[in-house]
Amino acid sequence: MDDYEPQYVPFTGPVTPRDKKKKKEPEKEKMEKRPPEKKKGKPLKKVSLEEIKTYTWQMEKFQIMLAEGKNILVALMLDSAPSEPIREALLKFASQFENKFNTEIQDFRGNVSWFRPATQIADDSFNMFLMRPQCLPLTMEALKGISLTDIETKIVKIAQEVSQQTGYFFLATLLDEVLKRFRIPREKVLKSFFTLNRKKAFLPIQIADVAQEVEKRKVWEQVICVDGLLTEECDLLLEDLLVSNEESRISLLAKLTDFKKKKRGLLLREEVAKRRQIRKERDELYKRVDEFLKLNDYNEVVNVFNRIIQLSLEIGEDTVAQELTNRAEVFRTQLTQMAQRIPALRSQRNEALNQAELHELSGRYIEASKQFELAAAISTEIGEFDKTKEYASQSQRLISLAELASLRERLR
């Protein structure tokens, strides 16, 4: 036993962060809405890769790899033993995350939205672009402006074929297709994928943005069919068409063909500016519709709808205009019905006011208050909002009188 020397055995099980003294937090502390401001003064010491420890262990069917920084733990769940590149990627992510969000980590109270920018760190560290749908540059001119090797050129041509139908492609599918057609080593193809990504020849897109990207390329095919437009004018046209429905697109493109070719670019700018202004005004009018609906002011609702219908027709949205016409007709019907009911409602309101006066003269203030509330409700239904305020005020006055009378009674 005298010759025994303790042997260091690397720990390969779950770990917990180092114990740190922390201030006791209030039990009901509100979640902060904004990230804390970066602390001024001496800059915080950066966390280096060497300071981060990694651990690996088996958990059922998975391999867990964990990186322990100064204040964070980052875990990966893998279906096989982690490779050295994965370990390096995990170290890179943990280091960059802790250095970027040091202040947020120190002041963290549960608002994970502070860490949304970490998506970019994950993308860079783990090459997430490899798993995302890919698309090529929008124009052939942009693609021709990229310097490509022979292998990259072959890969891009196959990518064009693969994405012909959908507008996008996956690198796994492209890899299989390239290996079928050419005797290029798999490693070289994969390396070319990284290079093409770096050169912006392959553009990864988020899953949620696929439909939008496909639509953009579909619309671009319509844009390039218009003669006499400069590149920036094509971009301007594309921008407008993307926020237009199909009817409005057809309307604008038809107008462009009617414009003389020499003046087409200038007239396009004027037309797009006009359409932007129309959309802006229409959005404001929609807000006013909501306001008038809350007030049950159907007459103003119909008036605003008529203006929206006119604006929609100006930008070629005939179907939208028809739908709004149908909705306006519903409110017109309600106005007609209301006009027939107004005499009866006013009679009912007058009766409520008479009852309120009698109750007040008799000292029955609560009963009088209720009658004024009824008169206010009827006024709202009729659309006489000034009367609504007046009678609501009277109701509150009578409640105050009732409280005062009750107080006097108790003091006797």
Steps between C-alpha positions, in 0.01 A plus 500: 500500500797731552564500125142599419456817296151640437400478133299774330188362335317738264144556610253383235167552674257788534637813654352801669628857475757610751348627821476875502366736760182653369273758646163371604244596241156633591232233470283705266740690282360626170666371186709776345382601157830632369851359515713668766733772383861405459690593812740790458850518635757224486408249225413148611763234447434287194444129539761308300457158344756359742285599797204293382486137606313228314348176629339207322280219625241251380132556574280220372539504119669838487844647556494818705780750453514790742711815506548681831590867485533746785127562531331273248456136405439404138388147415475311172294184462651278229403166350865392473835570662597866453780569255780748553340757263179483705697552820676800346166642384354461850800675654473782246129546568538496879786750490328743262167471680644578841714786370211659310237461772714537812292787640168334413611178670595685818164680512284217365149481650330264258454711186652274234421750224825675595687212339327492161812634323670176606342338195771656286771366732351150469486535121866598483622247755314191383469584127123483523475611138571140398158391629299790362331534161723676249431729210715654229541875447189660357657606170739329262703822492568466873604138451727586208673760715623229739835339423450122498733206452419228247362272772292782648362585156388140450337495843317828435363372168359192671359723776319701232344182364405367843336829601322552168164379626497618861732801497718352774699186578662310785873432507445132581298458179755699303786293641338175384436643154857630460651168608279316249608714205864573568795311639577764757607389848232555761738709713565737209128548439438576867791741504353670194170544684680701766678708235179565307333610822786737575487642146121555533431270208292281732263697722352314799145594596296438811228236473238763587619717209492233229153588370589869490824430315324279245241772444776756455659296223166442333433874496852572376424299187220748432727798566769399252238474227452878513727675249663837546569485876831558673618265775388731781162543329463123484568486874241772557242312296578175681457668838154628407383177342596302809260701716223482238244228446476324164234735360699807595814354343323436171361853508841659553674287237225584251553871567873463441444349157284803413778740597737607224828314527713815526297635792419164657753529783389850602131414483566184702654704782200732503255209498678314781511818712126544444427139596704534818302808598172322429598204719607732780171692488303177482673359807408812695140474384480138616597619849222757489251228404592312817454815707155572355392138542580519870273804517229327291518798266399310186443814296869593527598137443318505166660833404849372578435174316398697192836679503690173550308346209599791278868468597497123445364545150777749422767235559309228318371306801153441358422194711593681820281791394207264439543333839503840668192603302319194636607584854391861459160377382461308826559818697260692275234242583572547868471876454160456334383276781634745755320790331175308543575435866619849594153649573418213736841525668466874552157447653650239731778741593255779579311264729825412678581869546154569642537213744846626599360843578218356713740275694738790563220725630398220736858455623538157340840581354613146416181433301542835324863412419393173339251682277771740384723200424220358286464835320877505435492146356212589269687813385801287409282265298348793315843650438447819702826479691482850651178395671672182617764704685239736643280226643796298628615811686153542649507139614830555681364817660205310643724224636697768685175644639395153614831452683467843662143425610613169648778674691260756644266223608779325690605822673155563645 
